[in-house]
Amino acid sequence: MKPVEFALRLGEGQNAGSISMHLESTTWKLSGIGLPSKVLANIVDRLPTR
């Protein structure tokens, strides 16, 4: 078995974020960032409204 992608959770509970990595050739590269729900809600609240 050869892993080609994995996710790593950074903490526990609602305040935990995560990252996803994928294997490209012989190098691991960042493929995603999972923000904690509080951080994501804060960003959404700051978006301009029309």
DSSP file (Angstrom, degrees, kcal/mol; ACC not computed):
  #  RESIDUE AA STRUCTURE BP1 BP2  ACC     N-H-->O    O-->H-N    N-H-->O    O-->H-N    TCO  KAPPA ALPHA  PHI   PSI    X-CA   Y-CA   Z-CA
    1    1 A M              0   0    0      0, 0.0     0, 0.0     0, 0.0     0, 0.0   0.000 360.0 360.0 360.0 133.6    0.0    0.0    0.0
    2    2 A K        -     0   0    0      0, 0.0     2,-0.1     0, 0.0     0, 0.0  -0.954 360.0-137.3-122.9 111.8    1.3    3.4   -1.0
    3    3 A P        +     0   0    0      0, 0.0     3,-0.1     0, 0.0    19,-0.0  -0.447  25.8 172.0 -68.4 137.5   -0.3    6.5    0.6
    4    4 A V        +     0   0    0      1,-0.4    19,-2.8    -2,-0.1     2,-0.3   0.468  66.5  21.2-120.8  -9.6   -0.9    9.3   -1.8
    5    5 A E  E     +A   22   0A   0     17,-0.3    -1,-0.4    23,-0.0     2,-0.3  -0.977  60.7 171.0-156.5 145.1   -3.0   11.6    0.4
    6    6 A F  E     -A   21   0A   0     15,-2.3    15,-3.0    -2,-0.3     2,-0.4  -0.988  20.3-141.3-150.8 159.2   -3.5   12.2    4.1
    7    7 A A  E     -A   20   0A   0     -2,-0.3     2,-0.5    13,-0.2    13,-0.2  -0.954  11.3-158.6-120.9 142.3   -5.2   14.7    6.4
    8    8 A L  E     -A   19   0A   0     11,-3.0    11,-2.1    -2,-0.4     2,-0.4  -0.979  10.6-143.8-124.7 120.1   -3.8   15.8    9.8
    9    9 A R  E     -A   18   0A   0     -2,-0.5     2,-0.9     9,-0.2     9,-0.3  -0.679   7.5-149.7 -84.9 134.3   -6.1   17.2   12.4
   10   10 A L  E     -A   17   0A   0      7,-3.5     7,-1.3    -2,-0.4     2,-0.2  -0.695  63.9 -24.9-108.3  78.9   -4.5   20.0   14.4
   11   11 A G  S    S-     0   0    0     -2,-0.9     2,-0.3     5,-0.2     5,-0.1  -0.694  79.0 -76.1 117.2-169.9   -6.1   19.8   17.9
   12   12 A E  S >  S+     0   0    0     -2,-0.2     3,-0.6     3,-0.0     5,-0.0  -0.910  77.8   7.1-130.0 157.0   -9.4   18.5   19.3
   13   13 A G  G >  S-     0   0    0     -2,-0.3     3,-1.4     1,-0.2     0, 0.0  -0.221 112.3 -32.3  75.0-161.6  -13.0   19.7   19.4
   14   14 A Q  G 3  S+     0   0    0      1,-0.3    23,-0.8    22,-0.1    24,-0.5   0.699 132.5  61.7 -69.6 -19.9  -14.5   22.7   17.6
   15   15 A N  G <  S+     0   0    0     -3,-0.6     2,-0.4    21,-0.1    -1,-0.3   0.349  81.7 109.6 -88.7   7.8  -11.3   24.7   17.8
   16   16 A A    <   -     0   0    0     -3,-1.4    21,-0.2    -5,-0.1    -5,-0.2  -0.669  46.9-169.5 -88.8 135.7   -9.3   22.2   15.7
   17   17 A G  E     -A   10   0A   0     -7,-1.3    -7,-3.5    -2,-0.4     2,-0.3  -0.448   7.8-153.2-102.8-174.8   -8.1   22.9   12.2
   18   18 A S  E     -AB   9  34A   0     16,-2.2    16,-3.3    -9,-0.3     2,-0.3  -0.988   8.6-148.9-155.6 161.1   -6.7   20.5    9.8
   19   19 A I  E     -AB   8  33A   0    -11,-2.1   -11,-3.0    -2,-0.3     2,-0.4  -0.967   9.7-149.7-129.7 151.6   -4.4   20.2    6.8
   20   20 A S  E     -AB   7  32A   0     12,-2.5    11,-3.3    -2,-0.3    12,-1.3  -0.970  12.9-169.2-119.8 138.2   -4.4   17.9    3.8
   21   21 A M  E     -AB   6  30A   0    -15,-3.0   -15,-2.3    -2,-0.4     2,-0.3  -0.941   1.9-164.7-124.8 146.9   -1.3   16.8    2.0
   22   22 A H  E     -AB   5  29A   0      7,-2.7     7,-2.8    -2,-0.4     2,-0.6  -0.967  24.1-116.5-130.9 152.3   -0.9   14.9   -1.3
   23   23 A L  E     - B   0  28A   0    -19,-2.8     2,-0.5    -2,-0.3     5,-0.2  -0.751  28.1-176.9 -89.6 121.6    2.0   13.1   -2.8
   24   24 A E  E >   - B   0  27A   0      3,-3.1     3,-2.1    -2,-0.6     2,-0.7  -0.949  66.4 -49.6-121.2 109.7    3.2   14.6   -6.1
   25   25 A S  T 3  S-     0   0    0     -2,-0.5    -2,-0.0     1,-0.3     3,-0.0  -0.550 123.6 -25.2  62.4-107.8    6.0   12.6   -7.6
   26   26 A T  T 3  S+     0   0    0     -2,-0.7     2,-0.4    -3,-0.0    -1,-0.3   0.208 123.9  84.2-116.4  14.3    8.4   12.3   -4.6
   27   27 A T  E <  S-B   24   0A   0     -3,-2.1    -3,-3.1    -5,-0.0     2,-0.4  -0.950  70.3-132.0-125.2 136.9    7.3   15.4   -2.7
   28   28 A W  E     -B   23   0A   0     -2,-0.4     2,-0.4    -5,-0.2    -5,-0.2  -0.723  30.4-171.0 -82.9 132.8    4.4   16.0   -0.3
   29   29 A K  E     -B   22   0A   0     -7,-2.8    -7,-2.7    -2,-0.4     2,-0.3  -0.951  29.0-104.6-127.7 147.0    2.4   19.1   -1.1
   30   30 A L  E     +B   21   0A   0     -2,-0.4    -9,-0.3    -9,-0.2     3,-0.1  -0.506  38.0 170.5 -67.7 128.0   -0.3   21.0    0.8
   31   31 A S  E     +     0   0A   0    -11,-3.3     2,-0.3     1,-0.3   -10,-0.2   0.501  59.3   1.5-118.1  -8.8   -3.7   20.3   -0.8
   32   32 A G  E     -B   20   0A   0    -12,-1.3   -12,-2.5     2,-0.0     2,-0.4  -0.946  48.2-146.0-174.2 153.9   -6.1   21.9    1.7
   33   33 A I  E     -B   19   0A   0     -2,-0.3     2,-0.7   -14,-0.2   -14,-0.2  -0.995  13.6-155.9-127.3 125.0   -6.5   23.8    4.9
   34   34 A G  E     -B   18   0A   0    -16,-3.3   -16,-2.2    -2,-0.4     3,-0.1  -0.893  15.6-152.4-101.6 113.1   -9.5   23.1    7.2
   35   35 A L        -     0   0    0     -2,-0.7   -19,-0.1   -18,-0.2   -18,-0.1  -0.557  24.8-101.5 -84.0 147.5  -10.3   26.1    9.4
   36   36 A P     >  -     0   0    0      0, 0.0     4,-2.5     0, 0.0     3,-0.3  -0.338  35.9-112.6 -61.3 150.7  -11.9   25.7   12.7
   37   37 A S  H  > S+     0   0    0    -23,-0.8     4,-2.5     1,-0.2     5,-0.2   0.844 115.8  53.4 -59.2 -36.5  -15.6   26.6   12.6
   38   38 A K  H  > S+     0   0    0    -24,-0.5     4,-2.0     2,-0.2    -1,-0.2   0.908 111.0  46.0 -65.1 -41.5  -15.2   29.8   14.8
   39   39 A V  H  > S+     0   0    0     -3,-0.3     4,-2.2     2,-0.2    -2,-0.2   0.927 113.5  49.1 -66.2 -45.1  -12.4   31.1   12.5
   40   40 A L  H  X S+     0   0    0     -4,-2.5     4,-2.4     1,-0.2    -2,-0.2   0.907 110.8  50.0 -61.7 -42.7  -14.5   30.3    9.4
   41   41 A A  H  X S+     0   0    0     -4,-2.5     4,-2.3    -5,-0.2    -1,-0.2   0.886 109.3  52.4 -63.4 -38.7  -17.6   32.0   10.8
   42   42 A N  H  X S+     0   0    0     -4,-2.0     4,-1.0     2,-0.2    -2,-0.2   0.901 110.1  47.9 -63.6 -42.0  -15.5   35.1   11.7
   43   43 A I  H >X S+     0   0    0     -4,-2.2     3,-0.6     1,-0.2     4,-0.5   0.927 112.1  49.2 -63.9 -45.2  -14.2   35.3    8.1
   44   44 A V  H >< S+     0   0    0     -4,-2.4     3,-1.1     1,-0.2    -2,-0.2   0.885 106.9  55.8 -62.8 -39.3  -17.7   35.0    6.7
   45   45 A D  H 3< S+     0   0    0     -4,-2.3    -1,-0.2     1,-0.2    -2,-0.2   0.765 105.8  52.7 -64.3 -25.3  -19.0   37.7    9.0
   46   46 A R  H << S+     0   0    0     -4,-1.0    -1,-0.2    -3,-0.6    -2,-0.2   0.535  82.3 111.6 -88.9  -7.6  -16.4   40.1    7.7
   47   47 A L  S << S-     0   0    0     -3,-1.1     2,-0.0    -4,-0.5    -3,-0.0  -0.404  78.4-104.3 -66.6 141.7  -17.3   39.6    4.0
   48   48 A P        -     0   0    0      0, 0.0     2,-0.3     0, 0.0    -1,-0.1  -0.354  32.6-144.0 -66.5 146.6  -18.9   42.6    2.4
   49   49 A T              0   0    0      1,-0.1    -3,-0.0    -3,-0.1     0, 0.0  -0.780 360.0 360.0-107.2 155.8  -22.6   42.5    1.8
   50   50 A R              0   0    0     -2,-0.3    -1,-0.1     0, 0.0     0, 0.0   0.432 360.0 360.0 -95.5 360.0  -24.4   44.0   -1.1
